[in-house]
Amino acid sequence: MAEAWWANAGRRGIFMRKDFNATTYIFNMKNRFLNRKDKQDVKLSGDEDAPVEFTVKIDNS
């Protein structure tokens, strides 16, 4: 129920325009509710003595 209240407050806040701070709202939701977190899984494997290689793929479509 608390999450529903905060979600509703965010929807109402969108229409406040300049008085609504979206960044603060997003961080509040991420810190308050576990299912709203940004999650990145990083796995490193390979030979311990080999140099680490990184590949970055950017999709601009």
CHARMM-style PDB file with segment names, atoms N, HN, CA, C and O in Angstrom:
ATOM      1  N   MET     1       0.817  -1.193   0.000  1.00  0.00      PROA
ATOM      2  CA  MET     1       0.000   0.000   0.000  1.00  0.00      PROA
ATOM      3  C   MET     1       0.861   1.258   0.000  1.00  0.00      PROA
ATOM      4  O   MET     1       0.522   2.239  -0.660  1.00  0.00      PROA
ATOM      5  N   ALA     2       1.954   1.237   0.723  1.00  0.00      PROA
ATOM      6  HN  ALA     2       2.230   0.440   1.259  1.00  0.00      PROA
ATOM      7  CA  ALA     2       2.828   2.413   0.758  1.00  0.00      PROA
ATOM      8  C   ALA     2       3.396   2.706  -0.625  1.00  0.00      PROA
ATOM      9  O   ALA     2       3.503   3.864  -1.029  1.00  0.00      PROA
ATOM     10  N   GLU     3       3.761   1.643  -1.353  1.00  0.00      PROA
ATOM     11  HN  GLU     3       3.675   0.702  -1.025  1.00  0.00      PROA
ATOM     12  CA  GLU     3       4.313   1.848  -2.695  1.00  0.00      PROA
ATOM     13  C   GLU     3       3.263   2.452  -3.621  1.00  0.00      PROA
ATOM     14  O   GLU     3       3.586   3.306  -4.447  1.00  0.00      PROA
ATOM     15  N   ALA     4       2.029   2.024  -3.495  1.00  0.00      PROA
ATOM     16  HN  ALA     4       1.766   1.330  -2.824  1.00  0.00      PROA
ATOM     17  CA  ALA     4       0.951   2.589  -4.306  1.00  0.00      PROA
ATOM     18  C   ALA     4       0.764   4.071  -4.005  1.00  0.00      PROA
ATOM     19  O   ALA     4       0.522   4.869  -4.911  1.00  0.00      PROA
ATOM     20  N   TRP     5       0.877   4.435  -2.734  1.00  0.00      PROA
ATOM     21  HN  TRP     5       1.074   3.787  -1.998  1.00  0.00      PROA
ATOM     22  CA  TRP     5       0.745   5.845  -2.363  1.00  0.00      PROA
ATOM     23  C   TRP     5       1.841   6.675  -3.008  1.00  0.00      PROA
ATOM     24  O   TRP     5       1.577   7.739  -3.567  1.00  0.00      PROA
ATOM     25  N   TRP     6       3.094   6.177  -2.929  1.00  0.00      PROA
ATOM     26  HN  TRP     6       3.308   5.312  -2.476  1.00  0.00      PROA
ATOM     27  CA  TRP     6       4.218   6.914  -3.514  1.00  0.00      PROA
ATOM     28  C   TRP     6       4.106   6.979  -5.038  1.00  0.00      PROA
ATOM     29  O   TRP     6       4.424   8.007  -5.636  1.00  0.00      PROA
ATOM     30  N   ALA     7       3.657   5.894  -5.669  1.00  0.00      PROA
ATOM     31  HN  ALA     7       3.398   5.059  -5.183  1.00  0.00      PROA
ATOM     32  CA  ALA     7       3.475   5.909  -7.122  1.00  0.00      PROA
ATOM     33  C   ALA     7       2.425   6.944  -7.512  1.00  0.00      PROA
ATOM     34  O   ALA     7       2.602   7.679  -8.484  1.00  0.00      PROA
ATOM     35  N   ASN     8       1.342   6.999  -6.760  1.00  0.00      PROA
ATOM     36  HN  ASN     8       1.199   6.402  -5.971  1.00  0.00      PROA
ATOM     37  CA  ASN     8       0.298   7.986  -7.017  1.00  0.00      PROA
ATOM     38  C   ASN     8       0.829   9.411  -6.804  1.00  0.00      PROA
ATOM     39  O   ASN     8       0.509  10.319  -7.571  1.00  0.00      PROA
ATOM     40  N   ALA     9       1.640   9.598  -5.757  1.00  0.00      PROA
ATOM     41  HN  ALA     9       1.900   8.861  -5.133  1.00  0.00      PROA
ATOM     42  CA  ALA     9       2.233  10.917  -5.506  1.00  0.00      PROA
ATOM     43  C   ALA     9       3.126  11.333  -6.667  1.00  0.00      PROA
ATOM     44  O   ALA     9       3.157  12.508  -7.035  1.00  0.00      PROA
ATOM     45  N   GLY    10       3.844  10.390  -7.242  1.00  0.00      PROA
ATOM     46  HN  GLY    10       3.818   9.436  -6.944  1.00  0.00      PROA
ATOM     47  CA  GLY    10       4.681  10.693  -8.397  1.00  0.00      PROA
ATOM     48  C   GLY    10       3.858  11.090  -9.606  1.00  0.00      PROA
ATOM     49  O   GLY    10       4.212  12.024 -10.326  1.00  0.00      PROA
ATOM     50  N   ARG    11       2.760  10.384  -9.830  1.00  0.00      PROA
ATOM     51  HN  ARG    11       2.472   9.626  -9.245  1.00  0.00      PROA
ATOM     52  CA  ARG    11       1.884  10.738 -10.958  1.00  0.00      PROA
ATOM     53  C   ARG    11       1.288  12.129 -10.765  1.00  0.00      PROA
ATOM     54  O   ARG    11       1.194  12.905 -11.716  1.00  0.00      PROA
ATOM     55  N   ARG    12       0.890  12.441  -9.542  1.00  0.00      PROA
ATOM     56  HN  ARG    12       0.967  11.811  -8.770  1.00  0.00      PROA
ATOM     57  CA  ARG    12       0.368  13.785  -9.272  1.00  0.00      PROA
ATOM     58  C   ARG    12       1.467  14.832  -9.423  1.00  0.00      PROA
ATOM     59  O   ARG    12       1.224  15.932  -9.921  1.00  0.00      PROA
ATOM     60  N   GLY    13       2.669  14.486  -8.994  1.00  0.00      PROA
ATOM     61  HN  GLY    13       2.867  13.593  -8.590  1.00  0.00      PROA
ATOM     62  CA  GLY    13       3.785  15.421  -9.043  1.00  0.00      PROA
ATOM     63  C   GLY    13       4.187  15.821 -10.450  1.00  0.00      PROA
ATOM     64  O   GLY    13       4.693  16.923 -10.663  1.00  0.00      PROA
ATOM     65  N   ILE    14       3.968  14.937 -11.412  1.00  0.00      PROA
ATOM     66  HN  ILE    14       3.557  14.042 -11.239  1.00  0.00      PROA
ATOM     67  CA  ILE    14       4.314  15.244 -12.799  1.00  0.00      PROA
ATOM     68  C   ILE    14       3.583  16.499 -13.270  1.00  0.00      PROA
ATOM     69  O   ILE    14       4.126  17.283 -14.047  1.00  0.00      PROA
ATOM     70  N   PHE    15       2.386  16.681 -12.812  1.00  0.00      PROA
ATOM     71  HN  PHE    15       1.944  16.044 -12.180  1.00  0.00      PROA
ATOM     72  CA  PHE    15       1.588  17.824 -13.252  1.00  0.00      PROA
ATOM     73  C   PHE    15       1.893  19.102 -12.480  1.00  0.00      PROA
ATOM     74  O   PHE    15       1.347  20.160 -12.791  1.00  0.00      PROA
ATOM     75  N   MET    16       2.769  19.008 -11.469  1.00  0.00      PROA
ATOM     76  HN  MET    16       3.213  18.148 -11.217  1.00  0.00      PROA
ATOM     77  CA  MET    16       3.162  20.193 -10.720  1.00  0.00      PROA
ATOM     78  C   MET    16       4.188  21.026 -11.495  1.00  0.00      PROA
ATOM     79  O   MET    16       4.452  22.182 -11.163  1.00  0.00      PROA
ATOM     80  N   ARG    17       4.751  20.416 -12.521  1.00  0.00      PROA
ATOM     81  HN  ARG    17       4.536  19.478 -12.790  1.00  0.00      PROA
ATOM     82  CA  ARG    17       5.752  21.050 -13.384  1.00  0.00      PROA
ATOM     83  C   ARG    17       6.977  21.487 -12.616  1.00  0.00      PROA
ATOM     84  O   ARG    17       7.732  20.632 -12.153  1.00  0.00      PROA
ATOM     85  N   LYS    18       7.210  22.776 -12.460  1.00  0.00      PROA
ATOM     86  HN  LYS    18       6.597  23.470 -12.836  1.00  0.00      PROA
ATOM     87  CA  LYS    18       8.479  23.255 -11.915  1.00  0.00      PROA
ATOM     88  C   LYS    18       8.677  22.900 -10.440  1.00  0.00      PROA
ATOM     89  O   LYS    18       9.818  22.855  -9.979  1.00  0.00      PROA
ATOM     90  N   ASP    19       7.624  22.653  -9.701  1.00  0.00      PROA
ATOM     91  HN  ASP    19       6.698  22.691 -10.075  1.00  0.00      PROA
ATOM     92  CA  ASP    19       7.754  22.334  -8.283  1.00  0.00      PROA
ATOM     93  C   ASP    19       8.033  20.855  -8.017  1.00  0.00      PROA
ATOM     94  O   ASP    19       8.263  20.469  -6.871  1.00  0.00      PROA
ATOM     95  N   PHE    20       8.015  20.035  -9.048  1.00  0.00      PROA
ATOM     96  HN  PHE    20       7.828  20.349  -9.979  1.00  0.00      PROA
ATOM     97  CA  PHE    20       8.237  18.596  -8.903  1.00  0.00      PROA
ATOM     98  C   PHE    20       9.670  18.267  -9.304  1.00  0.00      PROA
ATOM     99  O   PHE    20      10.098  18.599 -10.410  1.00  0.00      PROA
ATOM    100  N   ASN    21      10.406  17.621  -8.419  1.00  0.00      PROA
ATOM    101  HN  ASN    21      10.058  17.351  -7.521  1.00  0.00      PROA
ATOM    102  CA  ASN    21      11.780  17.245  -8.707  1.00  0.00      PROA
ATOM    103  C   ASN    21      11.808  15.757  -9.042  1.00  0.00      PROA
ATOM    104  O   ASN    21      11.789  14.915  -8.144  1.00  0.00      PROA
ATOM    105  N   ALA    22      11.854  15.438 -10.324  1.00  0.00      PROA
ATOM    106  HN  ALA    22      11.869  16.122 -11.053  1.00  0.00      PROA
ATOM    107  CA  ALA    22      11.799  14.048 -10.774  1.00  0.00      PROA
ATOM    108  C   ALA    22      13.002  13.242 -10.286  1.00  0.00      PROA
ATOM    109  O   ALA    22      12.862  12.066  -9.951  1.00  0.00      PROA
ATOM    110  N   THR    23      14.158  13.852 -10.245  1.00  0.00      PROA
ATOM    111  HN  THR    23      14.271  14.807 -10.517  1.00  0.00      PROA
ATOM    112  CA  THR    23      15.360  13.140  -9.799  1.00  0.00      PROA
ATOM    113  C   THR    23      15.216  12.705  -8.346  1.00  0.00      PROA
ATOM    114  O   THR    23      15.532  11.565  -8.006  1.00  0.00      PROA
ATOM    115  N   THR    24      14.752  13.582  -7.507  1.00  0.00      PROA
ATOM    116  HN  THR    24      14.496  14.508  -7.783  1.00  0.00      PROA
ATOM    117  CA  THR    24      14.542  13.243  -6.099  1.00  0.00      PROA
ATOM    118  C   THR    24      13.509  12.136  -5.976  1.00  0.00      PROA
ATOM    119  O   THR    24      13.675  11.222  -5.168  1.00  0.00      PROA
ATOM    120  N   TYR    25      12.451  12.204  -6.761  1.00  0.00      PROA
ATOM    121  HN  TYR    25      12.315  12.946  -7.417  1.00  0.00      PROA
ATOM    122  CA  TYR    25      11.404  11.185  -6.715  1.00  0.00      PROA
ATOM    123  C   TYR    25      11.966   9.816  -7.126  1.00  0.00      PROA
ATOM    124  O   TYR    25      11.682   8.806  -6.482  1.00  0.00      PROA
ATOM    125  N   ILE    26      12.756   9.791  -8.192  1.00  0.00      PROA
ATOM    126  HN  ILE    26      12.987  10.611  -8.715  1.00  0.00      PROA
ATOM    127  CA  ILE    26      13.321   8.527  -8.670  1.00  0.00      PROA
ATOM    128  C   ILE    26      14.224   7.906  -7.607  1.00  0.00      PROA
ATOM    129  O   ILE    26      14.109   6.715  -7.317  1.00  0.00      PROA
ATOM    130  N   PHE    27      15.125   8.706  -7.020  1.00  0.00      PROA
ATOM    131  HN  PHE    27      15.218   9.674  -7.255  1.00  0.00      PROA
ATOM    132  CA  PHE    27      16.013   8.172  -5.982  1.00  0.00      PROA
ATOM    133  C   PHE    27      15.222   7.725  -4.763  1.00  0.00      PROA
ATOM    134  O   PHE    27      15.563   6.714  -4.149  1.00  0.00      PROA
ATOM    135  N   ASN    28      14.193   8.443  -4.404  1.00  0.00      PROA
ATOM    136  HN  ASN    28      13.916   9.265  -4.903  1.00  0.00      PROA
ATOM    137  CA  ASN    28      13.337   8.052  -3.288  1.00  0.00      PROA
ATOM    138  C   ASN    28      12.723   6.677  -3.546  1.00  0.00      PROA
ATOM    139  O   ASN    28      12.733   5.819  -2.663  1.00  0.00      PROA
ATOM    140  N   MET    29      12.195   6.464  -4.732  1.00  0.00      PROA
ATOM    141  HN  MET    29      12.187   7.161  -5.449  1.00  0.00      PROA
ATOM    142  CA  MET    29      11.558   5.188  -5.060  1.00  0.00      PROA
ATOM    143  C   MET    29      12.583   4.050  -5.094  1.00  0.00      PROA
ATOM    144  O   MET    29      12.302   2.949  -4.621  1.00  0.00      PROA
ATOM    145  N   LYS    30      13.762   4.311  -5.648  1.00  0.00      PROA
ATOM    146  HN  LYS    30      13.990   5.206  -6.032  1.00  0.00      PROA
ATOM    147  CA  LYS    30      14.793   3.273  -5.712  1.00  0.00      PROA
ATOM    148  C   LYS    30      15.267   2.875  -4.324  1.00  0.00      PROA
ATOM    149  O   LYS    30      15.517   1.697  -4.073  1.00  0.00      PROA
ATOM    150  N   ASN    31      15.393   3.831  -3.425  1.00  0.00      PROA
ATOM    151  HN  ASN    31      15.190   4.789  -3.629  1.00  0.00      PROA
ATOM    152  CA  ASN    31      15.881   3.534  -2.084  1.00  0.00      PROA
ATOM    153  C   ASN    31      14.794   2.974  -1.173  1.00  0.00      PROA
ATOM    154  O   ASN    31      15.099   2.270  -0.209  1.00  0.00      PROA
ATOM    155  N   ARG    32      13.553   3.271  -1.461  1.00  0.00      PROA
ATOM    156  HN  ARG    32      13.306   3.842  -2.244  1.00  0.00      PROA
ATOM    157  CA  ARG    32      12.457   2.864  -0.598  1.00  0.00      PROA
ATOM    158  C   ARG    32      11.937   1.466  -0.929  1.00  0.00      PROA
ATOM    159  O   ARG    32      11.511   0.739  -0.032  1.00  0.00      PROA
ATOM    160  N   PHE    33      11.967   1.083  -2.205  1.00  0.00      PROA
ATOM    161  HN  PHE    33      12.313   1.674  -2.934  1.00  0.00      PROA
ATOM    162  CA  PHE    33      11.360  -0.175  -2.638  1.00  0.00      PROA
ATOM    163  C   PHE    33      12.371  -1.019  -3.408  1.00  0.00      PROA
ATOM    164  O   PHE    33      13.006  -0.540  -4.348  1.00  0.00      PROA
ATOM    165  N   LEU    34      12.511  -2.274  -3.003  1.00  0.00      PROA
ATOM    166  HN  LEU    34      11.995  -2.663  -2.240  1.00  0.00      PROA
ATOM    167  CA  LEU    34      13.530  -3.150  -3.572  1.00  0.00      PROA
ATOM    168  C   LEU    34      13.334  -3.428  -5.057  1.00  0.00      PROA
ATOM    169  O   LEU    34      14.317  -3.549  -5.788  1.00  0.00      PROA
ATOM    170  N   ASN    35      12.099  -3.533  -5.520  1.00  0.00      PROA
ATOM    171  HN  ASN    35      11.300  -3.436  -4.926  1.00  0.00      PROA
ATOM    172  CA  ASN    35      11.865  -3.872  -6.918  1.00  0.00      PROA
ATOM    173  C   ASN    35      12.112  -2.695  -7.865  1.00  0.00      PROA
ATOM    174  O   ASN    35      11.955  -2.849  -9.076  1.00  0.00      PROA
ATOM    175  N   ARG    36      12.488  -1.543  -7.354  1.00  0.00      PROA
ATOM    176  HN  ARG    36      12.616  -1.418  -6.370  1.00  0.00      PROA
ATOM    177  CA  ARG    36      12.729  -0.359  -8.181  1.00  0.00      PROA
ATOM    178  C   ARG    36      14.211  -0.046  -8.341  1.00  0.00      PROA
ATOM    179  O   ARG    36      14.558   0.993  -8.903  1.00  0.00      PROA
ATOM    180  N   LYS    37      15.072  -0.897  -7.871  1.00  0.00      PROA
ATOM    181  HN  LYS    37      14.790  -1.741  -7.414  1.00  0.00      PROA
ATOM    182  CA  LYS    37      16.506  -0.621  -7.908  1.00  0.00      PROA
ATOM    183  C   LYS    37      17.068  -0.830  -9.315  1.00  0.00      PROA
ATOM    184  O   LYS    37      16.602  -1.680 -10.074  1.00  0.00      PROA
ATOM    185  N   ASP    38      18.083  -0.028  -9.635  1.00  0.00      PROA
ATOM    186  HN  ASP    38      18.461   0.663  -9.018  1.00  0.00      PROA
ATOM    187  CA  ASP    38      18.856  -0.285 -10.840  1.00  0.00      PROA
ATOM    188  C   ASP    38      19.804  -1.424 -10.508  1.00  0.00      PROA
ATOM    189  O   ASP    38      20.566  -1.355  -9.543  1.00  0.00      PROA
ATOM    190  N   LYS    39      19.749  -2.455 -11.305  1.00  0.00      PROA
ATOM    191  HN  LYS    39      19.131  -2.511 -12.089  1.00  0.00      PROA
ATOM    192  CA  LYS    39      20.590  -3.602 -11.007  1.00  0.00      PROA
ATOM    193  C   LYS    39      21.439  -3.926 -12.222  1.00  0.00      PROA
ATOM    194  O   LYS    39      20.944  -4.015 -13.346  1.00  0.00      PROA
ATOM    195  N   GLN    40      22.709  -4.097 -11.974  1.00  0.00      PROA
ATOM    196  HN  GLN    40      23.110  -4.024 -11.061  1.00  0.00      PROA
ATOM    197  CA  GLN    40      23.614  -4.502 -13.031  1.00  0.00      PROA
ATOM    198  C   GLN    40      24.378  -5.721 -12.541  1.00  0.00      PROA
ATOM    199  O   GLN    40      24.992  -5.694 -11.474  1.00  0.00      PROA
ATOM    200  N   ASP    41      24.338  -6.781 -13.321  1.00  0.00      PROA
ATOM    201  HN  ASP    41      23.840  -6.803 -14.187  1.00  0.00      PROA
ATOM    202  CA  ASP    41      25.108  -7.977 -13.002  1.00  0.00      PROA
ATOM    203  C   ASP    41      26.397  -7.941 -13.806  1.00  0.00      PROA
ATOM    204  O   ASP    41      26.373  -7.846 -15.033  1.00  0.00      PROA
ATOM    205  N   VAL    42      27.509  -8.015 -13.115  1.00  0.00      PROA
ATOM    206  HN  VAL    42      27.529  -8.091 -12.118  1.00  0.00      PROA
ATOM    207  CA  VAL    42      28.809  -8.013 -13.771  1.00  0.00      PROA
ATOM    208  C   VAL    42      29.521  -9.290 -13.379  1.00  0.00      PROA
ATOM    209  O   VAL    42      29.684  -9.590 -12.196  1.00  0.00      PROA
ATOM    210  N   LYS    43      29.940 -10.035 -14.382  1.00  0.00      PROA
ATOM    211  HN  LYS    43      29.807  -9.790 -15.343  1.00  0.00      PROA
ATOM    212  CA  LYS    43      30.661 -11.275 -14.126  1.00  0.00      PROA
ATOM    213  C   LYS    43      32.020 -11.184 -14.802  1.00  0.00      PROA
ATOM    214  O   LYS    43      32.127 -10.754 -15.950  1.00  0.00      PROA
ATOM    215  N   LEU    44      33.028 -11.581 -14.097  1.00  0.00      PROA
ATOM    216  HN  LEU    44      32.940 -11.930 -13.164  1.00  0.00      PROA
ATOM    217  CA  LEU    44      34.373 -11.581 -14.622  1.00  0.00      PROA
ATOM    218  C   LEU    44      34.877 -13.000 -14.576  1.00  0.00      PROA
ATOM    219  O   LEU    44      34.850 -13.643 -13.526  1.00  0.00      PROA
ATOM    220  N   SER    45      35.335 -13.490 -15.703  1.00  0.00      PROA
ATOM    221  HN  SER    45      35.357 -12.968 -16.555  1.00  0.00      PROA
ATOM    222  CA  SER    45      35.858 -14.855 -15.747  1.00  0.00      PROA
ATOM    223  C   SER    45      37.049 -14.885 -16.690  1.00  0.00      PROA
ATOM    224  O   SER    45      37.279 -13.962 -17.471  1.00  0.00      PROA
ATOM    225  N   GLY    46      37.771 -15.935 -16.595  1.00  0.00      PROA
ATOM    226  HN  GLY    46      37.584 -16.685 -15.961  1.00  0.00      PROA
ATOM    227  CA  GLY    46      38.931 -16.097 -17.465  1.00  0.00      PROA
ATOM    228  C   GLY    46      40.185 -16.369 -16.667  1.00  0.00      PROA
ATOM    229  O   GLY    46      40.149 -16.547 -15.449  1.00  0.00      PROA
ATOM    230  N   ASP    47      41.284 -16.397 -17.374  1.00  0.00      PROA
ATOM    231  HN  ASP    47      41.313 -16.252 -18.363  1.00  0.00      PROA
ATOM    232  CA  ASP    47      42.580 -16.668 -16.776  1.00  0.00      PROA
ATOM    233  C   ASP    47      43.008 -15.511 -15.879  1.00  0.00      PROA
ATOM    234  O   ASP    47      42.897 -14.349 -16.270  1.00  0.00      PROA
ATOM    235  N   GLU    48      43.486 -15.816 -14.700  1.00  0.00      PROA
ATOM    236  HN  GLU    48      43.575 -16.760 -14.382  1.00  0.00      PROA
ATOM    237  CA  GLU    48      43.891 -14.774 -13.754  1.00  0.00      PROA
ATOM    238  C   GLU    48      45.049 -13.935 -14.271  1.00  0.00      PROA
ATOM    239  O   GLU    48      45.146 -12.751 -13.949  1.00  0.00      PROA
ATOM    240  N   ASP    49      45.927 -14.532 -15.070  1.00  0.00      PROA
ATOM    241  HN  ASP    49      45.848 -15.494 -15.332  1.00  0.00      PROA
ATOM    242  CA  ASP    49      47.114 -13.828 -15.539  1.00  0.00      PROA
ATOM    243  C   ASP    49      46.884 -13.072 -16.840  1.00  0.00      PROA
ATOM    244  O   ASP    49      47.738 -12.289 -17.256  1.00  0.00      PROA
ATOM    245  N   ALA    50      45.760 -13.290 -17.481  1.00  0.00      PROA
ATOM    246  HN  ALA    50      45.066 -13.926 -17.143  1.00  0.00      PROA
ATOM    247  CA  ALA    50      45.478 -12.630 -18.759  1.00  0.00      PROA
ATOM    248  C   ALA    50      44.943 -11.226 -18.507  1.00  0.00      PROA
ATOM    249  O   ALA    50      44.301 -10.984 -17.485  1.00  0.00      PROA
ATOM    250  N   PRO    51      45.201 -10.297 -19.428  1.00  0.00      PROA
ATOM    251  CA  PRO    51      44.636  -8.950 -19.264  1.00  0.00      PROA
ATOM    252  C   PRO    51      43.116  -8.979 -19.405  1.00  0.00      PROA
ATOM    253  O   PRO    51      42.563  -9.813 -20.122  1.00  0.00      PROA
ATOM    254  N   VAL    52      42.466  -8.081 -18.729  1.00  0.00      PROA
ATOM    255  HN  VAL    52      42.915  -7.403 -18.146  1.00  0.00      PROA
ATOM    256  CA  VAL    52      41.010  -7.992 -18.782  1.00  0.00      PROA
ATOM    257  C   VAL    52      40.621  -7.183 -20.015  1.00  0.00      PROA
ATOM    258  O   VAL    52      41.174  -6.112 -20.261  1.00  0.00      PROA
ATOM    259  N   GLU    53      39.677  -7.693 -20.777  1.00  0.00      PROA
ATOM    260  HN  GLU    53      39.228  -8.564 -20.577  1.00  0.00      PROA
ATOM    261  CA  GLU    53      39.194  -6.994 -21.966  1.00  0.00      PROA
ATOM    262  C   GLU    53      37.761  -6.557 -21.737  1.00  0.00      PROA
ATOM    263  O   GLU    53      36.930  -7.331 -21.260  1.00  0.00      PROA
ATOM    264  N   PHE    54      37.481  -5.320 -22.078  1.00  0.00      PROA
ATOM    265  HN  PHE    54      38.155  -4.692 -22.465  1.00  0.00      PROA
ATOM    266  CA  PHE    54      36.137  -4.780 -21.964  1.00  0.00      PROA
ATOM    267  C   PHE    54      35.604  -4.468 -23.347  1.00  0.00      PROA
ATOM    268  O   PHE    54      36.329  -3.961 -24.203  1.00  0.00      PROA
ATOM    269  N   THR    55      34.344  -4.772 -23.561  1.00  0.00      PROA
ATOM    270  HN  THR    55      33.755  -5.184 -22.866  1.00  0.00      PROA
ATOM    271  CA  THR    55      33.687  -4.440 -24.811  1.00  0.00      PROA
ATOM    272  C   THR    55      32.438  -3.650 -24.487  1.00  0.00      PROA
ATOM    273  O   THR    55      31.611  -4.080 -23.683  1.00  0.00      PROA
ATOM    274  N   VAL    56      32.301  -2.497 -25.113  1.00  0.00      PROA
ATOM    275  HN  VAL    56      32.973  -2.148 -25.767  1.00  0.00      PROA
ATOM    276  CA  VAL    56      31.128  -1.653 -24.904  1.00  0.00      PROA
ATOM    277  C   VAL    56      30.352  -1.597 -26.216  1.00  0.00      PROA
ATOM    278  O   VAL    56      30.900  -1.235 -27.257  1.00  0.00      PROA
ATOM    279  N   LYS    57      29.091  -1.954 -26.159  1.00  0.00      PROA
ATOM    280  HN  LYS    57      28.645  -2.249 -25.314  1.00  0.00      PROA
ATOM    281  CA  LYS    57      28.233  -1.900 -27.331  1.00  0.00      PROA
ATOM    282  C   LYS    57      27.184  -0.838 -27.101  1.00  0.00      PROA
ATOM    283  O   LYS    57      26.482  -0.850 -26.090  1.00  0.00      PROA
ATOM    284  N   ILE    58      27.080   0.078 -28.041  1.00  0.00      PROA
ATOM    285  HN  ILE    58      27.651   0.087 -28.862  1.00  0.00      PROA
ATOM    286  CA  ILE    58      26.104   1.150 -27.946  1.00  0.00      PROA
ATOM    287  C   ILE    58      25.097   0.962 -29.057  1.00  0.00      PROA
ATOM    288  O   ILE    58      25.455   0.900 -30.233  1.00  0.00      PROA
ATOM    289  N   ASP    59      23.843   0.872 -28.682  1.00  0.00      PROA
ATOM    290  HN  ASP    59      23.552   0.922 -27.727  1.00  0.00      PROA
ATOM    291  CA  ASP    59      22.774   0.702 -29.648  1.00  0.00      PROA
ATOM    292  C   ASP    59      22.045   2.035 -29.798  1.00  0.00      PROA
ATOM    293  O   ASP    59      21.341   2.464 -28.884  1.00  0.00      PROA
ATOM    294  N   ASN    60      22.208   2.674 -30.919  1.00  0.00      PROA
ATOM    295  HN  ASN    60      22.780   2.325 -31.661  1.00  0.00      PROA
ATOM    296  CA  ASN    60      21.583   3.967 -31.164  1.00  0.00      PROA
ATOM    297  C   ASN    60      20.326   3.884 -32.000  1.00  0.00      PROA
ATOM    298  O   ASN    60      19.902   4.870 -32.604  1.00  0.00      PROA
ATOM    299  N   SER    61      19.731   2.703 -32.033  1.00  0.00      PROA
ATOM    300  HN  SER    61      20.076   1.903 -31.542  1.00  0.00      PROA
ATOM    301  CA  SER    61      18.533   2.561 -32.880  1.00  0.00      PROA
ATOM    302  C   SER    61      17.292   3.048 -32.193  1.00  0.00      PROA
ATOM    303  OT1 SER    61      16.206   2.996 -32.771  1.00  0.00      PROA
TER     304      SER     61
END
